[in-house]
Amino acid sequence: MSNDRSSHRAETASAAPRTLYDKVWDSHVVKTYDDGNCLLYIDRHLVQEVSSPQAFAGLVAANRTLRRPSAHIAVADHAVPTMGREKPLPEGLAKRQVSRLAQNAERFGVNYIRMQDHRHGIVHVIGPELGFTLPGVTLVCGDSHTSTHGAFGAIAFGIGASEVECAMATQALRQRKQKRMRVTLGGALPHRVAVKDVVLALIARIGAAGGVGYAIEYAGSTVGALSMEARMTLCNMTIEAGSRIGMVAPDEKTFAYVKGRLLAPTGLAWDKALASWRGLASDPDAVFDKEVALDVSVLAPHVSWGTTPEECAPVDMPVPDPAAERDPSRRARMQRSLDYMGLKPGAPLAGLPIDRAFIGSCTNGRIEDLRLAAAVARGRKVAAHVAGIVVPGSASVRLLAEAEGLDRIFRDAGFEWRDSGCSMCVAMNDDRLNPGERCASTSNRNFEGRQGRGGRTHLMSPAMAAAAAIAGCIVDIRDL
């Protein structure tokens, strides 16, 4: 990775104050076209089994090679099972996808991380763990939640299959620069209110399309106090507000997290990179196209009630009434969501029975998330009618959790302890809801059928999901 432009190319000289997004963007522009689009150099690419087959097939058909094989890391995460990995994968789509990825990685010289490897996990969890994700880089993946990596001050975004092929062949993509939005989070998080509640509250406020066309930078005292895991959760769900890019300026917490990682710079390269990274923060007088401020000190734990992350509310509030909505299209959408979710207007969210609980995903499958959930599960039992599973975001997280005894806490409480993978977040594997089942989920999306056809998803924080599993219903964690 020694030729990453983020570390080895001088920033474009400019007298005008610039944002974090401007600085990273400017340092990666190869060419600007007459229509306003730019050819953007791509430092790093995470490859998974779902979005890559067509891209690799395109390379083969055109007799092309990868421009920089070392700039790519491949791992199967969506379709892999989270149980029984000692057995061969059963015949079917998942086996074909995983096998094809392994074959393509070998053919094109891409570093492939197998399911049995201690580095295995969800792409958006292992990228930072390995030091593959670094401040100031451009990073892409054929998955919309690539915005996660922006927590390190990177421009990271999801791409389609044709763009995956282009990134592989040319190490560049034609992109249009986004407008800039700053979301300033202020205040201290109240007791048992988590960053998941913050981002759900933000999405409910600005809407699922509120960030369309903007690169969002998260700033303010709250963000500075967040751990790197929490910042990743924040940036992860940026896409749910319509923005492809969420970013946090790198600081001492960022540098401490990155230092010593397997693929992070060392020695003189580290010193040079660090000097560059320290200059990435937005200039004090940088101008943003849109400003949003949120006081987190007044927030309550949030739960989704509908079929988009925008449709969520504080857990102590009732299900909203579409009749009170003036916009006819929004009113119809709300009614459709309530019909799908089997909810009545005015019904309390707290006390709503659940059938399943899922703790994991690229949003909330890190060690900090598991610690928060385990603190709730300790010494308690999952309700008899609830099936709860805990799926670490990576093998490294799983091993660390086991070293801390978190697996025993979950097992003693009645949760199933699984191997790493996307699991029930996307239901492209054996972990899925049955029609009509209601799930307390730490994942990022609650679309119709997202966790299984006919399944009903309620998004919430890890602590809230653990509490719901124990109570057998959605519950206000503050009352547990």
N, C-alpha and C positions, 0 to 999 in steps of 0.2 A: 504493500500500500504506500510505498515511499513517494509516489508521484501524485498523491491526493492534492488537489489544488487548494484545499482549505488550509493546508500547512505549508505549501511550497510555492504558492503564487502570491505576489504582493497584491494587496487590495487596490481596487481602482481608486486613483486619486480623485478626490471630490471635495470642493469647498463647502457644499451644502451638507447640513446635518442629515444623518441617515439612521434608519432603524436597523435592528438586528437582521430582519428579513432582507433589507436593502443590501447590507454588507455581504451577507452570504451569497445572495443572488448575483450581485455585481462581480464577485470574485470567480463566478462560474460561467459567466456569459462568454460563449465562443464567438457568436455572431448575432447581430440584430438585423431582422428582415424589415422590408418596407412596410409590411402590414402590422408591425408592432410586436410580432412574435420574436422569440429569441431561441437560439440553439444553446441549450444548457448542458454543461458537462456534468456527468453523473459519476460521483466517486464510488458509490457502493450499491450493491443490489442483492437483496435477499430473495431466494428462489424457493417456492414451495410447489407441492404436487398438483394443485388445482389450476393455477394460471400459467404454468410453464409448458405443458405438452405441445400446444399449438406453436409456441415460440421456437422451441427446439426443432419442431418439424419444419418450420419455415427456414431455419438455418440450414438444415439438411438439404431441403429442396433447392436452395440457392447456392449450395456448396460454400457456405460461409463458416468461419470460425469465430470464437469469442475474441473480441479485441483485447480484453484483459481478464483472463480466467481468474486471477487472484482477487479481483474486485467483487466476486460473487461467492455467496455461501448458500448451499442448498440443504433443505430439511423438510421432511414430510411432517405436517402437523394437523391438518384439517381432517384427514380421513383415517388417521391411525387409531387403533384401539387403545383404550386406557386400562385394559385388563388382559391377562393371558398373552403377554408378549413373548413368552417363551415358546409359544406355538406358532407354526406358520400361519400367515394370513389366509383366511378362507377365500375361495374363489369369488370374484366379484369385482366391482368397480374400484373399491379401495385398494385391493391388491394390485390391480393393473396400474393405478395412478402411482403408488409407491414404487413399484418395480420399474416403471418407466422413468421416474425421476432419478433413481439410482443409476439406471443405464445411461441416461442422457448426461448425468454429471460425470460419469466415468469417461464417456466418449469425448466430452468437451473440456475435461480437465478442471472441473469445478469441485471445490471442497464440499463433500457430501457428509452430513452428520446422520448416522443411522439411528434407528429407534433405540437400539441397545446401548448407544454411546452415552457416557455421563454428561456430554454437552448437549444432548437432545432437548428439544422443547419447542414451544411456540416461537415463530420467527421474531415476534416483537418482544419476547422475553430474553431470548438468547443473544440477540444482537447487542444489547447493552452489556449483558453478562460477559461476553467474549471480548469486549472492547472493540468490536467491529463498528459500533455506533460511536461517533466522536463529534465533539463540537465543531461547527462550521462546515461540515460535509454536506453534500447532497446525497440522499439515500432514497431508493425506491424499492417497491415490492408490488407484486400483483395482488395486493390486498388493501382494502380501503383504510384499515386501521394502522397503516404505516405512519400516520401522523404521530403515533406514540413516540417516535425517536426525536421529535422536535423538542422533547424535554431537555435535550442536551445542547440546544442551540443549533440544531441541524435543520436544513430544509428537507423534510421527509414527506413523501406522498405516495399514494397508491396509484398504480397504472394498470392499463388493460393489456390483453395478450399481445396485441400488435406492438405496443410500446415496450413490452418485455423483450420481444425479439429485437427491436431497435436498440434498446439499451445494451443487450448482449453483443450485437454486431458492431455498434459504433461508439458505445460508452457516452452517448449524448442523446438528448431528447429535445424536440421542438416544443416550447412552452410559452404561454403568455403570462407575463408578470401579473400577480394579483394586487389588488388594493390592500391597504394595511389597516388592521383594526387592533386597538389595544384594549384588552379587558383587564381592568385594575381591580384586584381583589384585596379588600382591606378588612382588618379586624381579626380577632382570634377565633378559632373554631370552638363552638360551644361543646360541652361535654357530650361525648358519643355522637357527634356530628363529624362525618368523614369527608374526604375530598370527593368521593362519589356523590355525596349529597350536594356539594358545591356545584359540580358540573351539571347534575340533573336540574338544579335550580336555575342555572344559567341558561340551559337549553330551553327550559319551560318559559323563560323570560324573553329570549330573543327569537325563539322559534327554530324549527328544524331547517329552515332556509335562511336564518338570520346571518349566517356567515358565508353565504354563497358569494364567490368572487373576492373574498378577503383571505389574506394570511393573518391569522390571529396570534398576537403576542400576549402572553399572560404576564402580568406585572403586579407590583404592589407588595405590601408587607406580608400578606398571607402567603403569597407564592414563595417569597424568600424564606419563610419558616417551614415550608413543606420539604419532606424528604424527597430523594430522587424517585423512589417508588411512587409516591403520591403525585409528583409532577408528571410521571409517565401516564398515570390514570387520567389526569387532567387533559393532557395532549391527546391521549388515545381516543377520547370521546369528542374531540373537536369535529370530527367528520359527522357526528350526529347533529351538529348545528349547521351543517351544510358547507363547512370549510374543509378543504383538503389539507391545510397546513396549520398546525398549532405549534408555537415555539415558546421556550423560556430561555432567557439569556443565561449563559453558563456563568457559574460563580464558584466559590471555593468548595461548595458541596459537590458540584459537578466534577471538578478536577480530582477531588479526593475519591469519588466513586470510580472514575476512569483509571486512575493511576494503578499500575500493576496488573491490569487486565491482560489476558493472553495476547491480544492483538493490538494493544495500545502502544504508542511510541515509547521508547526507552532512551536513557542517556541524553546525548546532545539533541536528538530528535524530539525528546519530551520537552526539553527546555525551549526549543524553538517553537514547538506546537503551543506550549503554554503561553508564551509571549503573544502569539497570534490570537489565541482564544480569549485572552484578557481584553482584547480590543473589540470584541464582537458585540458587546452590550450596546443598545440603542443610545445614540447621542442624547444628552439631556434636553436639547431643544429640537429633537426630531419630531416631525409632524406626521400624525396618523390620519387616515381618511375617515375613521370612525372611532369614537371612544365609548366604552361601556364600563360602568363602575358597579360593583356589587359588594355590599357589606355582609360578610359571612357570619358576623357575630350574632345575627338575628335569625339564622337559619335553623330549621328543624330537620330531622332525618326525612328523606324523600323516598317516595315509592311511585313507580309508574302505574297508571290505571288503564292506559289505552294501548295502542299498537304502534306507537312511535315514542322515542325518548322525550319528545316535546310534551307528551301527554302524561305528566307526572305531577305530584302534589305532595305537600307535607303529610306525613303519616297520620297526623292528628286532624286532618281535614277530611270532609266527605267527598265522595265521587261527584264531580261537577255535573250540572244539569245542562244539556245542550240547548234547552229552551231559553236559557239566559244568554245565549250567544247570538249577537246581531248578524254576523256574517253568515249567510245561508250555506255557503260551501263549507265553511268551518263547522257549522252546526251539523250538517249532514255527515261530515267526517267523524265528528265526535260520537254521533249516534251509531255509526257503523262500528267504531271501536268498542263502544259499550256492548253492542249486540254480540260482537265476536268474543269479548271478554266475559260475557254473562253477568254484567253488572247493571245495577239500577241507579239512576241519579239520586244523589242524597244519601246513599248507603255509606256507612263508615268504612274506610280502608282498614283500619285496625280491627282485628277480629275476623277478617276474611280467611276462611280455611284454605290451606294449601295441601297439595299432594306430594310435591317434590321440592327439594332444595339443592341448588347447584352453587358451589363455591369454587371459582376458578376463572379461566379465560385470560386473554392478553390484557384485559382491563384490571382484573383483580385476582391474578394467580401468582403474585409474588410473595416473598417471605413475609413482608410486612402485613399483607392482607390475611395470610394464614394465621399469623400471630393474633391479629384482632379477632378473627373468628374463633380461634382456639380459646381466647380469654373468656368468651361467652359460653363456649361448649364445656369448659372445664367443670367437672363435678355434676353435670346435668345430663339428661337423656333426651334423645330425639323422640318426638311424639310417635306413638305406635303406628299411626296410619301414614307417616311421612317417610319417604325414601330420600336420604340425603347423601350426596357424594361430594368429596373434596378432591380436586384435580390440580396438583401443582402445575405452574406454568412451564416448568422445566425440570429436568432430572437434577440439576444443581439445587433448585429450590426444594425438591423432594428430599434430597440427601441432607440438606441443612435443617429442614423441618424435623426429620427423623432424629438428627443429632440433638435437637432441642427437646425431643419428646412430644412434639405436636401431633405426630401420627397416633400416638397412644391416647392422647386426649380425645381426638376425633373418633377413634375406634371405640374407646370406652363409652363415648356418648351415643354411639350407634350410627355414625357416619361410615360410608365406605371410603377407603383410602386408595387412590388410583395412581397410575403412571401419568406422565406429562402428555399434554396434547390439548387441542381446542375443545374436544369433548362436546358437552351438551350446548355449548355456545352456538354452534352452527348445525348440529344434528346431521353431519355428513359421515357419521360413524355409528356405532351401536348405542351411543348415549343420546337418547331422545325421549321426548314426551309422547304419551299416547293422546289421542283426541280427547279434549275436554279436561285434561289434567292441568292443574294450576301450579306454577313453579315460582318460588322465591329464588331469584337468580342474580348473581354478581356480574353477569355478562354485560354487553354494551348495546344490544338491540332487542327489541320486543315486538318486531314485525310479526304479522300473521304467519304462523307456521315456522318461524325462525328456529325454534327448538324442537320442532316436530309438528307434523300436520295436525291442526286443530288444537295444538298446545297453547296455553295461556301463560304468558311471561310477565312477571312483575320485577322490574329492575330495582336493585337496592344495594346497599353497602355490604361488605362481608359480615360485619357484626350483626346487621339487621337480618341477613339471610340465615345466619346461625341461630339467631333468636327466634325467627319464624319456624325453623325446623324443630326447635325444642318446644315452642308453644303450640305448634300444629296449625298456626294461623299467622297472618301478618300482625306484628306487634310493634309497639313503640319501644325501641331499645332502651329509652330513658326510663321506662317503667319496669324493666325486667328485674 
